[in-house]
Amino acid sequence: MNHQYVKNVVEAALLAAGRPLTVEELTSVFDERDGSVADEVKGAIAALGEEYATRGVELLEVASGYRIQIRTAVAPPVARLWQERPAKYSRALLETLALIAYRQPITRGEIEQIRGVAVNPNIIKTLQERNWIRVVGHRDVPGKPELLGTTRDFLDYFSLKKLDDLPTLAQLKELEDLRVQLTLPGADAQVLAEGEAETQMEAAADVEPQAEDDEEPPAEGAGPRTQGLVASGAQDDSN
């Protein structure tokens, strides 16, 4: 099969799909679906990635497959094509999402213990409606609280292939800039940095700072409120 033809078809499929496509899905658009076609599709993906290296779009592999997307550097001017304002997410929502991403599976009560405030039910509802989090089980304790974890849609939205791609402690500030350590029952200590945990999330989601008067009430028995969670070695066991 002609290499240029395969590359053109792969590029057209990625542009038309409106979602990430796997190698298997890209291979399925061809009449011939043997191993050689799959190899040609992989070669076409690699070639397109190189061609896009200096352009305003990029070919990126995320959790659900490959997609063509606008580069971050040119996103602000391109965004002017859409008149509607992007959704804004409060700092409280992103803190909750960061805790779920780094410490999953985690219960709502454990989130409240770390943040020092009760979790607003609308935050969990919003995250579930965006299909960024889901219930992955129940903690084997009285009350059987729900265990929350992230989804493939979460990884896709933030341009991540797997949870290990989240920033680790080594990628953040020097240790002397880190200000507090907290633990969850049965878990190792995690180091938290002011505002650093949400850096990648804020790059993809337009964040609206939330005033303290609008914050959730303090959780009963919770410790002092902190911002930002940094962890390493997270596993995508729930996806």
Backbone hydrogen bonds in HBPLUS format (Angstrom, degrees):
<---DONOR---> <-ACCEPTOR-->    atom                        ^
c    i                          cat <-CA-CA->   ^        H-A-AA   ^      H-
h    n   atom  resd res      DA  || num        DHA   H-A  angle D-A-AA Bond
n    s   type  num  typ     dist DA aas  dist angle  dist       angle   num
A0006-VAL N   A0002-ASN O   3.02 MM   4  6.36 161.6  2.06 154.6 159.4     1
A0007-LYS N   A0003-HIS O   2.97 MM   4  6.22 162.5  2.00 152.0 156.8     2
A0008-ASN N   A0004-GLN O   2.91 MM   4  6.12 155.5  1.97 145.6 152.3     3
A0009-VAL N   A0005-TYR O   2.93 MM   4  6.18 160.4  1.97 153.8 158.8     4
A0010-VAL N   A0006-VAL O   2.92 MM   4  6.11 166.7  1.94 154.7 158.4     5
A0011-GLU N   A0007-LYS O   2.93 MM   4  6.07 163.0  1.96 148.2 153.2     6
A0012-ALA N   A0008-ASN O   2.92 MM   4  6.07 162.9  1.95 147.4 152.4     7
A0013-ALA N   A0009-VAL O   2.85 MM   4  6.03 158.9  1.90 152.3 158.1     8
A0014-LEU N   A0010-VAL O   3.00 MM   4  6.20 160.9  2.04 150.5 155.2     9
A0015-LEU N   A0011-GLU O   3.03 MM   4  6.23 152.7  2.10 147.8 155.3    10
A0016-ALA N   A0012-ALA O   2.91 MM   4  6.02 148.8  2.01 145.8 154.4    11
A0017-ALA N   A0013-ALA O   2.92 MM   4  5.81 145.8  2.04 148.4 155.4    12
A0021-LEU N   A0066-TYR O   2.85 MM  45  5.19 156.5  1.90 141.6 144.3    13
A0066-TYR N   A0021-LEU O   2.71 MM  45  5.19 171.0  1.72 135.3 134.4    14
A0026-LEU N   A0022-THR O   2.99 MM   4  6.29 158.8  2.04 150.8 156.7    15
A0027-THR N   A0023-VAL O   2.83 MM   4  6.01 152.7  1.91 148.9 156.8    16
A0028-SER N   A0024-GLU O   3.03 MM   4  6.17 141.9  2.17 139.5 149.3    17
A0029-VAL N   A0026-LEU O   3.41 MM   3  5.76 158.3  2.46 105.1 110.8    18
A0030-PHE N   A0027-THR O   3.19 MM   3  5.89 165.7  2.21 119.4 123.8    19
A0037-VAL N   A0034-ASP O   3.18 MM   3  5.63 129.8  2.45 107.9 119.2    20
A0038-ALA N   A0034-ASP O   3.42 MM   4  6.84 157.8  2.47 149.4 155.2    21
A0039-ASP N   A0035-GLY O   3.08 MM   4  6.37 154.0  2.15 147.9 154.8    22
A0040-GLU N   A0036-SER O   2.98 MM   4  6.26 149.1  2.08 141.1 149.7    23
A0041-VAL N   A0037-VAL O   2.84 MM   4  6.13 150.8  1.93 150.6 158.8    24
A0042-LYS N   A0038-ALA O   2.99 MM   4  6.27 157.6  2.04 147.1 152.7    25
A0043-GLY N   A0039-ASP O   2.94 MM   4  6.19 152.5  2.02 143.1 151.1    26
A0044-ALA N   A0040-GLU O   2.83 MM   4  6.07 148.3  1.93 143.3 152.2    27
A0045-ILE N   A0041-VAL O   2.93 MM   4  6.21 153.1  2.00 149.0 155.8    28
A0046-ALA N   A0042-LYS O   3.05 MM   4  6.32 159.8  2.09 147.7 152.5    29
A0047-ALA N   A0043-GLY O   2.94 MM   4  6.16 157.1  1.99 146.0 152.6    30
A0048-LEU N   A0044-ALA O   2.89 MM   4  6.08 159.3  1.94 149.6 154.9    31
A0049-GLY N   A0045-ILE O   2.97 MM   4  6.15 154.8  2.03 146.1 153.2    32
A0050-GLU N   A0046-ALA O   3.14 MM   4  6.45 150.2  2.23 144.6 151.5    33
A0051-GLU N   A0047-ALA O   3.00 MM   4  6.29 156.3  2.06 147.3 154.2    34
A0052-TYR N   A0048-LEU O   2.92 MM   4  6.10 150.0  2.01 151.0 158.2    35
A0053-ALA N   A0050-GLU O   3.21 MM   3  5.18 157.9  2.26 101.8 108.5    36
A0055-ARG N   A0052-TYR O   3.08 MM   3  5.01 171.1  2.09 112.2 113.7    37
A0071-ARG N   A0056-GLY O   2.94 MM  15  5.62 170.2  1.95 148.5 145.3    38
A0058-GLU N   A0069-GLN O   2.84 MM  11  5.57 155.6  1.90 158.9 167.3    39
A0069-GLN N   A0058-GLU O   2.98 MM  11  5.57 161.3  2.01 158.1 163.1    40
A0060-LEU N   A0067-ARG O   2.90 MM   7  5.57 165.8  1.92 169.0 167.8    41
A0067-ARG N   A0060-LEU O   2.95 MM   7  5.57 150.8  2.04 151.8 161.3    42
A0062-VAL N   A0065-GLY O   2.73 MM   3  5.40 160.2  1.77 172.3 174.1    43
A0065-GLY N   A0062-VAL O   3.20 MM   3  5.40 159.7  2.24 109.3 115.5    44
A0063-ALA N   A0160-LEU O   3.11 MM  97  6.35 129.9  2.37 149.3 136.0    45
A0074-VAL N   A0071-ARG O   3.13 MM   3  5.72 144.5  2.26 113.5 122.0    46
A0075-ALA N   A0072-THR O   3.25 MM   3  5.07 157.4  2.30 100.1 106.8    47
A0078-VAL N   A0074-VAL O   3.41 MM   4  6.49 164.4  2.43 152.4 156.7    48
A0079-ALA N   A0075-ALA O   2.86 MM   4  5.92 147.4  1.97 156.6 165.4    49
A0080-ARG N   A0077-PRO O   3.17 MM   3  5.56 154.3  2.24 107.0 114.5    50
A0081-LEU N   A0078-VAL O   3.06 MM   3  5.91 169.5  2.08 124.1 127.2    51
A0082-TRP N   A0079-ALA O   3.12 MM   3  5.78 161.9  2.15 117.6 122.4    52
A0089-TYR N   A0206-ASP O   2.83 MM 117  6.25 148.1  1.94 143.3 154.0    53
A0208-GLU N   A0089-TYR O   2.71 MM 119  5.38 155.1  1.77 121.9 130.8    54
A0094-LEU N   A0090-SER O   3.16 MM   4  6.54 162.0  2.20 151.5 155.6    55
A0095-GLU N   A0091-ARG O   2.86 MM   4  6.06 153.4  1.93 151.3 159.0    56
A0096-THR N   A0092-ALA O   3.05 MM   4  6.22 160.2  2.09 145.5 150.5    57
A0097-LEU N   A0093-LEU O   2.90 MM   4  6.16 158.8  1.94 149.2 155.5    58
A0098-ALA N   A0094-LEU O   2.82 MM   4  5.95 155.7  1.88 144.6 151.2    59
A0099-LEU N   A0095-GLU O   3.01 MM   4  6.26 157.2  2.06 148.8 154.3    60
A0100-ILE N   A0096-THR O   3.07 MM   4  6.35 158.8  2.12 148.3 153.9    61
A0101-ALA N   A0097-LEU O   2.89 MM   4  6.09 159.6  1.93 150.1 156.1    62
A0102-TYR N   A0098-ALA O   2.95 MM   4  6.09 166.0  1.97 154.3 157.0    63
A0103-ARG N   A0099-LEU O   2.90 MM   4  5.67 155.4  1.96 145.5 152.4    64
A0104-GLN N   A0100-ILE O   3.06 MM   4  5.11 117.4  2.47 136.7 138.2    65
A0106-ILE N   A0148-LEU O   3.22 MM  42  5.30 154.9  2.29 134.8 141.1    66
A0148-LEU N   A0106-ILE O   2.80 MM  42  5.30 169.8  1.81 139.9 143.2    67
A0111-ILE N   A0107-THR O   3.13 MM   4  6.48 151.5  2.21 147.0 154.9    68
A0112-GLU N   A0108-ARG O   2.99 MM   4  6.31 157.7  2.04 150.1 155.8    69
A0113-GLN N   A0109-GLY O   2.95 MM   4  6.19 144.7  2.08 140.1 150.1    70
A0114-ILE N   A0110-GLU O   3.16 MM   4  6.42 152.9  2.24 144.6 149.8    71
A0115-ARG N   A0111-ILE O   2.95 MM   4  6.17 174.6  1.95 159.4 161.0    72
A0116-GLY N   A0112-GLU O   2.81 MM   4  5.49 142.4  1.95 138.8 147.5    73
A0219-ALA N   A0116-GLY O   3.35 MM 103  5.67 153.1  2.43  96.6 104.3    74
A0118-ALA N   A0217-PRO O   2.60 MM  99  5.60 170.8  1.61 169.6 168.4    75
A0123-ILE N   A0120-ASN O   2.87 MM   3  5.49 145.9  1.98 119.4 128.7    76
A0125-LYS N   A0121-PRO O   3.00 MM   4  6.23 161.2  2.04 150.2 156.3    77
A0126-THR N   A0122-ASN O   2.84 MM   4  5.94 157.0  1.90 140.8 146.7    78
A0127-LEU N   A0123-ILE O   3.01 MM   4  6.25 164.9  2.03 152.8 156.4    79
A0128-GLN N   A0124-ILE O   2.96 MM   4  6.14 152.2  2.04 147.2 155.0    80
A0129-GLU N   A0125-LYS O   2.85 MM   4  6.05 152.9  1.92 148.7 156.7    81
A0130-ARG N   A0126-THR O   2.96 MM   4  6.20 147.4  2.07 147.2 155.6    82
A0132-TRP N   A0127-LEU O   2.95 MM   5  5.41 163.2  1.98 171.8 168.6    83
A0131-ASN N   A0128-GLN O   2.94 MM   3  4.75 147.7  2.04  96.5 106.5    84
A0151-THR N   A0132-TRP O   3.13 MM  19  5.41 135.3  2.34 130.0 128.4    85
A0134-ARG N   A0149-GLY O   2.83 MM  15  5.61 149.2  1.92 158.2 166.0    86
A0149-GLY N   A0134-ARG O   2.99 MM  15  5.61 156.4  2.05 159.7 167.4    87
A0136-VAL N   A0147-LEU O   2.82 MM  11  5.63 160.5  1.86 153.2 159.6    88
A0147-LEU N   A0137-GLY O   2.80 MM  10  5.09 166.6  1.82 134.6 132.0    89
A0139-ARG N   A0145-PRO O   2.84 MM   6  5.50 157.2  1.90 162.8 165.6    90
A0141-VAL N   A0139-ARG O   2.85 MM   2  5.60 138.1  2.03 104.0  91.4    91
A0144-LYS N   A0141-VAL O   2.88 MM   3  5.45 161.7  1.91 145.1 148.7    92
A0155-LEU N   A0151-THR O   3.36 MM   4  6.79 158.2  2.41 143.7 147.9    93
A0156-ASP N   A0152-ARG O   2.82 MM   4  6.10 164.2  1.84 156.2 160.9    94
A0157-TYR N   A0153-ASP O   2.88 MM   4  5.96 162.5  1.91 146.9 151.5    95
A0158-PHE N   A0154-PHE O   3.18 MM   4  6.37 158.9  2.23 149.9 154.4    96
A0160-LEU N   A0155-LEU O   2.72 MM   5  4.71 175.4  1.72 149.1 148.4    97
A0159-SER N   A0156-ASP O   3.07 MM   3  4.97 160.8  2.10 107.5 109.3    98
A0165-ASP N   A0162-LYS O   2.96 MM   3  5.63 162.0  2.00 117.8 123.8    99
A0166-LEU N   A0163-LEU O   3.00 MM   3  5.62 169.5  2.01 119.8 123.1   100
A0171-GLN N   A0168-THR O   2.97 MM   3  5.39 144.5  2.10 109.0 119.4   101
A0172-LEU N   A0169-LEU O   3.08 MM   3  5.32 159.1  2.13 108.6 115.2   102
A0177-ASP N   A0174-GLU O   2.87 MM   3  5.56 156.2  1.93 122.2 129.7   103
A0178-LEU N   A0175-LEU O   3.05 MM   3  5.31 152.6  2.12 107.6 116.0   104
A0192-LEU N   A0180-VAL O   3.10 MM  12  5.75 173.4  2.11 172.4 170.3   105
A0182-LEU N   A0190-GLN O   3.26 MM   8  5.78 158.8  2.30 160.1 162.3   106
A0190-GLN N   A0182-LEU O   3.02 MM   8  5.78 169.7  2.03 165.5 167.5   107
A0187-ALA N   A0184-LEU O   2.90 MM   3  5.24 150.0  1.99 146.5 140.6   108
A0199-THR N   A0196-GLU O   3.20 MM   3  5.37 168.7  2.21 112.5 115.2   109
A0202-GLU N   A0198-GLU O   2.73 MM   4  5.83 161.1  1.77 166.2 170.2   110
A0203-ALA N   A0199-THR O   3.20 MM   4  6.41 135.8  2.40 138.0 149.4   111
A0204-ALA N   A0201-MET O   3.11 MM   3  5.38 137.6  2.30 102.2 113.1   112
A0205-ALA N   A0201-MET O   2.79 MM   4  5.92 151.2  1.87 153.1 162.9   113
A0214-ASP N   A0211-ALA O   2.92 MM   3  5.36 144.3  2.05 110.0 120.5   114
A0215-GLU N   A0212-GLU O   3.11 MM   3  5.03 159.0  2.16 102.1 108.6   115
A0222-ALA N   A0219-ALA O   3.09 MM   3  5.29 159.9  2.13 131.0 128.0   116
A0239-ASN N   A0236-ASP O   3.41 MM   3  5.70 160.4  2.45 106.0 111.3   117
